[in-house]
Amino acid sequence: MSIVSISGIIVGVLFFAGIISKNGVVFTPAFTRKFFWLFFVAIGLVLLYSSLQQYRAWNIGAPGLLPPHTPITYFLYYVGFRIWAPHIISLVVAFLWWGSMKLLNKKYNERFFYHDEFLSAPLALFLVGYPGVLVYILAFFCVFILGSLIQTIRGGENQRFSMQFLWIPIALCVILINELYLNHSLFWGVLKM
């Protein structure tokens, strides 16, 4: 299990702790913003540490893969594609998703998303990494369509279904599906960098 997957589980636990607090209040927006940026910095430091560990492992086990035997660009490309790229891709998707959410809300008078969703949705997309983000988007649309259908049946057409409390739990489910099943499939190996 990767460190980012473990981080996703920690975020999920903190999310549920916020929902099940004695006041029933989810994290305050100020706390969520600080946690959001702290999390990104922490993941960046973990990725940097992983890169240094890869360098040390090659230095001990395969010194022919490092300078002066090969150019440093070989190592940088390897680390870039194997360690950094899946997280950078999911970060780009998260920011595109965030921008789309902002645009939709602005265009339709704040009708679709609550303010705390603007942080929890991109965080969830970032947590699942690449190629997990593909499964996450599919799971999101399935849950949203099913939830909207149930909400319409229960409350009529004027009721709307909110994903406010489902962004992080869906991410946890996707992380578990990735770790327990998809990581071992041949198709998933093709999607990975």
Backbone as CSV, one residue per row, in Angstrom:
resi,resn,N_x,N_y,N_z,CA_x,CA_y,CA_z,C_x,C_y,C_z
1,MET,0.851,-1.174,0.000,0.000,0.000,0.000,0.893,1.233,0.000
2,SER,0.600,2.156,-0.890,1.437,3.341,-1.020,1.163,4.337,0.102
3,ILE,2.098,5.252,0.286,1.963,6.268,1.329,0.794,7.196,1.038
4,VAL,0.524,7.428,-0.246,-0.608,8.286,-0.598,-1.917,7.572,-0.282
5,SER,-1.973,6.261,-0.498,-3.176,5.504,-0.138,-3.399,5.537,1.365
6,ILE,-2.328,5.387,2.115,-2.439,5.473,3.575,-2.907,6.866,3.977
7,SER,-2.394,7.889,3.303,-2.832,9.254,3.575,-4.310,9.414,3.281
8,GLY,-4.780,8.782,2.219,-6.202,8.834,1.888,-7.064,8.230,2.974
9,ILE,-6.604,7.140,3.537,-7.352,6.517,4.628,-7.357,7.425,5.852
10,ILE,-6.235,8.078,6.137,-6.171,9.015,7.267,-7.131,10.179,7.047
11,VAL,-7.156,10.723,5.836,-8.086,11.814,5.529,-9.522,11.335,5.711
12,GLY,-9.795,10.116,5.262,-11.144,9.568,5.431,-11.544,9.445,6.885
13,VAL,-10.633,8.969,7.700,-10.917,8.857,9.141,-11.170,10.237,9.748
14,LEU,-10.340,11.218,9.394,-10.553,12.583,9.889,-11.877,13.153,9.393
15,PHE,-12.231,12.835,8.161,-13.498,13.292,7.602,-14.661,12.731,8.412
16,PHE,-14.622,11.418,8.660,-15.699,10.815,9.433,-15.712,11.320,10.868
17,ALA,-14.548,11.595,11.430,-14.497,12.164,12.783,-15.166,13.531,12.815
18,GLY,-15.008,14.304,11.751,-15.662,15.607,11.674,-17.157,15.487,11.543
19,ILE,-17.629,14.494,10.805,-19.072,14.301,10.643,-19.696,13.795,11.930
20,ILE,-18.998,12.936,12.645,-19.567,12.315,13.826,-19.191,13.079,15.100
21,SER,-18.780,14.315,14.957,-18.451,15.096,16.147,-19.708,15.341,16.968
22,LYS,-19.542,15.687,18.226,-20.707,15.808,19.107,-21.634,16.946,18.707
23,ASN,-21.137,17.948,18.024,-21.999,19.034,17.569,-22.587,18.756,16.192
24,GLY,-22.127,17.721,15.534,-22.603,17.410,14.209,-22.074,18.369,13.157
25,VAL,-21.010,19.089,13.483,-20.467,20.076,12.562,-19.287,19.482,11.822
26,VAL,-19.296,19.630,10.523,-18.167,19.190,9.718,-17.051,20.217,9.910
27,PHE,-15.850,19.882,9.545,-14.717,20.783,9.718,-15.061,22.195,9.246
28,THR,-14.562,23.174,9.950,-14.783,24.559,9.550,-14.026,24.826,8.248
29,PRO,-14.498,25.777,7.442,-13.794,26.064,6.184,-12.334,26.472,6.384
30,ALA,-12.048,27.230,7.442,-10.657,27.653,7.681,-9.776,26.440,7.979
31,PHE,-10.257,25.524,8.824,-9.496,24.317,9.145,-9.309,23.471,7.896
32,THR,-10.370,23.336,7.095,-10.297,22.518,5.889,-9.273,23.064,4.916
33,ARG,-9.252,24.388,4.736,-8.270,24.988,3.817,-6.843,24.746,4.290
34,LYS,-6.605,24.940,5.588,-5.254,24.718,6.125,-4.849,23.255,5.974
35,PHE,-5.773,22.365,6.303,-5.502,20.938,6.190,-5.233,20.563,4.738
36,PHE,-6.003,21.116,3.827,-5.882,20.856,2.394,-4.472,21.184,1.911
37,TRP,-3.976,22.389,2.206,-2.649,22.788,1.733,-1.545,22.069,2.485
38,LEU,-1.742,21.817,3.765,-0.770,21.051,4.535,-0.634,19.637,3.965
39,PHE,-1.741,19.071,3.567,-1.731,17.738,2.988,-0.922,17.715,1.689
40,PHE,-1.132,18.708,0.805,-0.382,18.758,-0.452,1.113,18.907,-0.203
41,VAL,1.486,19.726,0.758,2.904,19.897,1.087,3.470,18.584,1.631
42,ALA,2.711,17.915,2.495,3.166,16.650,3.071,3.365,15.593,1.982
43,ILE,2.436,15.508,1.047,2.579,14.535,-0.048,3.799,14.880,-0.896
44,GLY,4.023,16.170,-1.159,5.219,16.576,-1.901,6.499,16.149,-1.202
45,LEU,6.535,16.307,0.124,7.712,15.886,0.885,7.878,14.369,0.850
46,VAL,6.775,13.632,0.906,6.847,12.170,0.826,7.367,11.737,-0.539
47,LEU,6.916,12.402,-1.592,7.400,12.065,-2.935,8.891,12.391,-3.087
48,LEU,9.326,13.499,-2.504,10.741,13.851,-2.522,11.559,12.813,-1.765
49,TYR,11.055,12.389,-0.603,11.733,11.357,0.182,11.807,10.040,-0.602
50,SER,10.709,9.685,-1.290,10.703,8.462,-2.098,11.739,8.542,-3.223
51,SER,11.876,9.719,-3.808,12.877,9.906,-4.861,14.284,9.719,-4.311
52,LEU,14.548,10.284,-3.133,15.865,10.115,-2.507,16.127,8.657,-2.150
53,GLN,15.107,7.964,-1.687,15.260,6.537,-1.368,15.565,5.730,-2.629
54,GLN,14.934,6.100,-3.744,15.216,5.420,-5.010,16.665,5.641,-5.413
55,TYR,17.160,6.859,-5.246,18.555,7.161,-5.562,19.495,6.318,-4.692
56,ARG,19.188,6.245,-3.409,20.031,5.437,-2.497,20.008,3.968,-2.881
57,ALA,18.814,3.461,-3.228,18.706,2.045,-3.602,19.526,1.753,-4.853
58,TRP,19.467,2.630,-5.822,20.261,2.432,-7.033,21.741,2.606,-6.747
59,ASN,22.085,3.510,-5.860,23.485,3.738,-5.518,24.090,2.491,-4.891
60,ILE,23.321,1.765,-4.116,23.803,0.551,-3.461,23.715,-0.655,-4.392
61,GLY,22.539,-0.831,-5.026,22.289,-2.047,-5.792,22.627,-1.991,-7.261
62,ALA,22.542,-0.839,-7.857,22.789,-0.729,-9.297,23.474,0.596,-9.612
63,PRO,24.719,0.763,-9.159,25.390,2.057,-9.362,25.620,2.403,-10.825
64,GLY,25.510,1.431,-11.716,25.686,1.701,-13.139,24.556,2.529,-13.728
65,LEU,23.444,2.653,-12.983,22.309,3.443,-13.463,22.399,4.910,-13.066
66,LEU,23.436,5.256,-12.318,23.588,6.631,-11.842,24.866,7.246,-12.423
67,PRO,24.969,8.582,-12.378,26.204,9.230,-12.846,27.398,8.715,-12.050
68,PRO,28.509,8.601,-12.611,28.992,9.059,-13.917,28.750,8.044,-15.034
69,HIS,28.154,6.898,-14.736,27.956,5.859,-15.764,26.856,6.218,-16.755
70,THR,25.829,6.854,-16.284,24.722,7.309,-17.143,24.393,8.747,-16.765
71,PRO,23.768,9.472,-17.663,23.412,10.855,-17.331,22.345,10.904,-16.226
72,ILE,22.360,11.964,-15.454,21.396,12.136,-14.366,19.968,12.214,-14.903
73,THR,19.824,12.586,-16.164,18.479,12.682,-16.743,17.771,11.326,-16.748
74,TYR,18.537,10.235,-16.857,17.929,8.909,-16.808,17.223,8.704,-15.467
75,PHE,17.907,9.029,-14.386,17.312,8.902,-13.056,16.122,9.849,-12.897
76,LEU,16.272,11.092,-13.366,15.190,12.069,-13.222,13.948,11.645,-14.009
77,TYR,14.139,11.104,-15.219,12.998,10.607,-15.989,12.335,9.431,-15.280
78,TYR,13.146,8.534,-14.756,12.604,7.363,-14.065,11.767,7.796,-12.860
79,VAL,12.340,8.634,-12.022,11.633,9.105,-10.826,10.419,9.943,-11.216
80,GLY,10.585,10.761,-12.244,9.476,11.603,-12.694,8.281,10.792,-13.149
81,PHE,8.525,9.756,-13.935,7.419,8.954,-14.448,6.908,7.941,-13.438
82,ARG,7.761,7.348,-12.652,7.330,6.298,-11.724,6.791,6.826,-10.400
83,ILE,7.348,7.906,-9.909,6.959,8.392,-8.581,6.101,9.646,-8.663
84,TRP,6.503,10.619,-9.448,5.825,11.916,-9.454,4.639,12.003,-10.402
85,ALA,4.747,11.436,-11.585,3.725,11.625,-12.622,2.316,11.205,-12.208
86,PRO,2.110,10.051,-11.551,0.734,9.698,-11.171,0.079,10.743,-10.262
87,HIS,0.864,11.356,-9.410,0.314,12.357,-8.496,0.130,13.710,-9.185
88,ILE,1.020,14.019,-10.101,0.875,15.273,-10.846,-0.350,15.194,-11.762
89,ILE,-0.559,14.040,-12.395,-1.739,13.869,-13.250,-3.017,14.010,-12.430
90,SER,-3.065,13.355,-11.273,-4.278,13.465,-10.448,-4.443,14.883,-9.902
91,LEU,-3.349,15.589,-9.655,-3.437,16.984,-9.206,-4.006,17.874,-10.310
92,VAL,-3.566,17.653,-11.540,-4.095,18.425,-12.670,-5.588,18.142,-12.847
93,VAL,-5.970,16.873,-12.769,-7.391,16.519,-12.873,-8.178,17.158,-11.737
94,ALA,-7.606,17.167,-10.537,-8.288,17.780,-9.385,-8.511,19.275,-9.604
95,PHE,-7.499,19.974,-10.129,-7.665,21.403,-10.376,-8.648,21.668,-11.519
96,LEU,-8.645,20.827,-12.542,-9.628,20.975,-13.617,-11.048,20.745,-13.092
97,TRP,-11.194,19.742,-12.228,-12.496,19.442,-11.624,-12.949,20.620,-10.762
98,TRP,-12.016,21.152,-9.963,-12.316,22.307,-9.108,-12.766,23.503,-9.952
99,GLY,-12.048,23.762,-11.039,-12.421,24.862,-11.922,-13.791,24.655,-12.548
100,SER,-14.084,23.431,-12.946,-15.398,23.121,-13.511,-16.502,23.310,-12.480
101,MET,-16.228,22.905,-11.253,-17.209,23.098,-10.179,-17.490,24.579,-9.964
102,LYS,-16.428,25.380,-9.902,-16.585,26.823,-9.707,-17.381,27.443,-10.853
103,LEU,-17.055,27.036,-12.077,-17.732,27.573,-13.253,-19.221,27.211,-13.253
104,LEU,-19.530,25.953,-12.967,-20.931,25.525,-12.915,-21.703,26.267,-11.832
105,ASN,-21.099,26.404,-10.670,-21.788,27.100,-9.580,-22.015,28.573,-9.912
106,LYS,-21.031,29.186,-10.530,-21.170,30.602,-10.890,-22.241,30.784,-11.965
107,LYS,-22.233,29.899,-12.946,-23.179,30.001,-14.054,-24.617,29.759,-13.606
108,TYR,-24.811,28.863,-12.651,-26.157,28.492,-12.212,-26.480,28.964,-10.796
109,ASN,-25.923,30.095,-10.390,-26.252,30.744,-9.110,-26.068,29.834,-7.893
110,GLU,-24.890,29.213,-7.784,-24.528,28.391,-6.616,-25.519,27.254,-6.373
111,ARG,-26.003,26.659,-7.429,-27.054,25.652,-7.334,-26.533,24.231,-7.136
112,PHE,-25.306,23.961,-7.520,-24.850,22.576,-7.553,-24.010,22.139,-6.361
113,PHE,-23.118,22.993,-5.879,-22.151,22.564,-4.874,-22.163,23.492,-3.674
114,TYR,-21.941,22.900,-2.492,-21.752,23.685,-1.277,-20.292,24.137,-1.224
115,HIS,-20.024,25.152,-0.414,-18.675,25.731,-0.387,-17.609,24.741,0.092
116,ASP,-17.934,23.864,1.033,-16.908,22.927,1.500,-16.599,21.843,0.475
117,GLU,-17.435,21.693,-0.525,-17.168,20.715,-1.572,-16.024,21.152,-2.486
118,PHE,-15.762,22.451,-2.538,-14.692,22.949,-3.400,-13.314,22.512,-2.917
119,LEU,-13.200,22.080,-1.682,-11.932,21.542,-1.183,-11.965,20.021,-1.100
120,SER,-13.090,19.450,-0.677,-13.137,17.999,-0.504,-13.124,17.255,-1.841
121,ALA,-13.729,17.814,-2.887,-13.739,17.136,-4.189,-12.328,17.055,-4.797
122,PRO,-11.591,18.180,-4.903,-10.231,18.057,-5.456,-9.309,17.201,-4.587
123,LEU,-9.486,17.292,-3.268,-8.669,16.467,-2.380,-8.936,14.987,-2.645
124,ALA,-10.188,14.634,-2.809,-10.534,13.235,-3.085,-9.934,12.770,-4.409
125,LEU,-10.017,13.611,-5.424,-9.444,13.247,-6.721,-7.927,13.096,-6.641
126,PHE,-7.287,13.957,-5.878,-5.838,13.869,-5.713,-5.451,12.613,-4.927
127,LEU,-6.234,12.279,-3.919,-5.916,11.130,-3.070,-5.871,9.815,-3.840
128,VAL,-6.769,9.652,-4.791,-6.843,8.362,-5.467,-5.718,8.169,-6.474
129,GLY,-5.041,9.251,-6.857,-3.901,9.133,-7.771,-4.321,8.702,-9.162
130,TYR,-3.322,8.530,-10.004,-3.583,8.032,-11.346,-3.114,6.593,-11.397
131,PRO,-3.829,5.711,-11.963,-5.065,5.752,-12.727,-6.327,5.645,-11.891
132,GLY,-6.227,5.718,-10.569,-7.406,5.639,-9.711,-8.410,6.746,-9.969
133,VAL,-7.928,7.891,-10.464,-8.812,9.012,-10.738,-9.847,8.634,-11.808
134,LEU,-9.484,7.747,-12.722,-10.429,7.289,-13.742,-11.567,6.494,-13.104
135,VAL,-11.226,5.619,-12.178,-12.239,4.843,-11.452,-13.068,5.776,-10.583
136,TYR,-12.430,6.768,-9.984,-13.147,7.709,-9.123,-14.215,8.472,-9.909
137,ILE,-13.862,8.965,-11.085,-14.829,9.726,-11.877,-16.001,8.838,-12.275
138,LEU,-15.727,7.602,-12.651,-16.798,6.659,-12.973,-17.674,6.399,-11.744
139,ALA,-17.047,6.166,-10.593,-17.801,5.926,-9.357,-18.622,7.154,-8.968
140,PHE,-18.043,8.343,-9.140,-18.768,9.574,-8.822,-20.051,9.666,-9.631
141,PHE,-19.954,9.469,-10.949,-21.144,9.585,-11.785,-22.171,8.506,-11.467
142,CYS,-21.727,7.291,-11.166,-22.661,6.221,-10.785,-23.396,6.583,-9.497
143,VAL,-22.660,7.032,-8.487,-23.277,7.406,-7.204,-24.191,8.605,-7.382
144,PHE,-23.766,9.581,-8.169,-24.582,10.773,-8.371,-25.882,10.448,-9.100
145,ILE,-25.801,9.646,-10.141,-27.014,9.282,-10.887,-27.949,8.454,-10.021
146,LEU,-27.407,7.481,-9.302,-28.225,6.655,-8.413,-28.843,7.493,-7.292
147,GLY,-28.049,8.360,-6.674,-28.557,9.225,-5.609,-29.620,10.187,-6.104
148,SER,-29.412,10.751,-7.284,-30.402,11.664,-7.859,-31.699,10.934,-8.179
149,LEU,-31.589,9.725,-8.674,-32.770,8.920,-8.978,-33.558,8.621,-7.703
150,ILE,-32.848,8.205,-6.663,-33.507,7.914,-5.379,-34.121,9.176,-4.792
151,GLN,-33.403,10.279,-4.850,-33.907,11.552,-4.321,-35.162,12.000,-5.074
152,THR,-35.173,11.812,-6.379,-36.333,12.183,-7.187,-37.531,11.305,-6.846
153,ILE,-37.306,10.019,-6.666,-38.391,9.106,-6.302,-38.949,9.451,-4.927
154,ARG,-38.082,9.766,-3.991,-38.509,10.060,-2.612,-39.128,11.443,-2.454
155,GLY,-38.545,12.449,-3.094,-38.957,13.811,-2.789,-39.497,14.622,-3.936
156,GLY,-39.633,14.064,-5.086,-40.127,14.826,-6.214,-38.995,15.444,-7.006
157,GLU,-39.367,16.115,-8.069,-38.375,16.672,-8.978,-37.662,17.900,-8.431
158,ASN,-38.251,18.579,-7.461,-37.648,19.806,-6.932,-36.527,19.537,-5.938
159,GLN,-36.364,18.314,-5.495,-35.304,17.973,-4.561,-34.004,17.740,-5.322
160,ARG,-32.910,18.202,-4.747,-31.624,17.957,-5.392,-30.781,17.036,-4.511
161,PHE,-29.935,16.270,-5.156,-29.052,15.344,-4.459,-27.685,15.996,-4.310
162,SER,-27.145,15.998,-3.107,-25.849,16.608,-2.849,-24.796,15.536,-2.587
163,MET,-23.635,15.754,-3.140,-22.501,14.855,-2.922,-21.610,15.348,-1.779
164,GLN,-22.091,16.300,-1.015,-21.292,16.982,0.006,-20.539,16.026,0.917
165,PHE,-21.194,15.004,1.398,-20.551,14.090,2.340,-20.060,12.806,1.682
166,LEU,-20.041,12.750,0.374,-19.677,11.516,-0.321,-18.349,11.579,-1.063
167,TRP,-17.749,12.763,-1.203,-16.494,12.867,-1.958,-15.401,12.002,-1.344
168,ILE,-15.148,12.162,-0.063,-14.072,11.412,0.605,-14.419,9.934,0.756
169,PRO,-15.650,9.561,1.156,-15.955,8.128,1.220,-15.815,7.403,-0.117
170,ILE,-16.178,8.061,-1.215,-15.983,7.438,-2.524,-14.492,7.262,-2.793
171,ALA,-13.694,8.254,-2.410,-12.240,8.134,-2.583,-11.698,6.959,-1.784
172,LEU,-12.178,6.777,-0.556,-11.730,5.633,0.252,-12.092,4.319,-0.414
173,CYS,-13.299,4.227,-0.938,-13.719,2.999,-1.622,-12.841,2.735,-2.846
174,VAL,-12.549,3.780,-3.609,-11.707,3.616,-4.803,-10.289,3.193,-4.405
175,ILE,-9.752,3.789,-3.348,-8.412,3.407,-2.879,-8.392,1.933,-2.486
176,LEU,-9.406,1.497,-1.754,-9.462,0.090,-1.348,-9.627,-0.839,-2.545
177,ILE,-10.480,-0.469,-3.501,-10.648,-1.278,-4.706,-9.334,-1.354,-5.479
178,ASN,-8.632,-0.221,-5.579,-7.340,-0.200,-6.274,-6.341,-1.119,-5.591
179,GLU,-6.234,-0.986,-4.276,-5.218,-1.739,-3.536,-5.531,-3.236,-3.468
180,LEU,-6.802,-3.576,-3.321,-7.154,-4.979,-3.130,-7.376,-5.745,-4.428
181,TYR,-7.803,-5.045,-5.472,-8.154,-5.762,-6.685,-7.441,-5.255,-7.935
182,LEU,-7.606,-3.989,-8.251,-7.153,-3.482,-9.542,-5.637,-3.469,-9.700
183,ASN,-4.892,-3.242,-8.619,-3.423,-3.226,-8.716,-2.852,-4.548,-9.206
184,HIS,-3.616,-5.621,-9.063,-3.132,-6.945,-9.437,-3.598,-7.367,-10.828
185,SER,-4.334,-6.496,-11.512,-4.840,-6.864,-12.832,-3.885,-6.367,-13.923
186,LEU,-3.896,-7.067,-15.047,-3.035,-6.725,-16.164,-3.429,-5.386,-16.777
187,PHE,-4.727,-5.125,-16.882,-5.223,-3.875,-17.461,-4.747,-2.686,-16.653
188,TRP,-4.734,-2.807,-15.333,-4.289,-1.705,-14.464,-2.803,-1.440,-14.657
189,GLY,-2.049,-2.497,-14.863,-0.615,-2.337,-15.121,-0.341,-1.568,-16.405
190,VAL,-1.216,-1.729,-17.394,-1.065,-1.000,-18.651,-1.344,0.492,-18.431
191,LEU,-2.327,0.812,-17.582,-2.679,2.204,-17.327,-1.624,2.944,-16.503
192,LYS,-0.914,2.202,-15.673,0.114,2.846,-14.839,1.275,3.313,-15.698
193,MET,2.006,4.290,-15.167,3.151,4.833,-15.889,4.307,3.861,-15.834
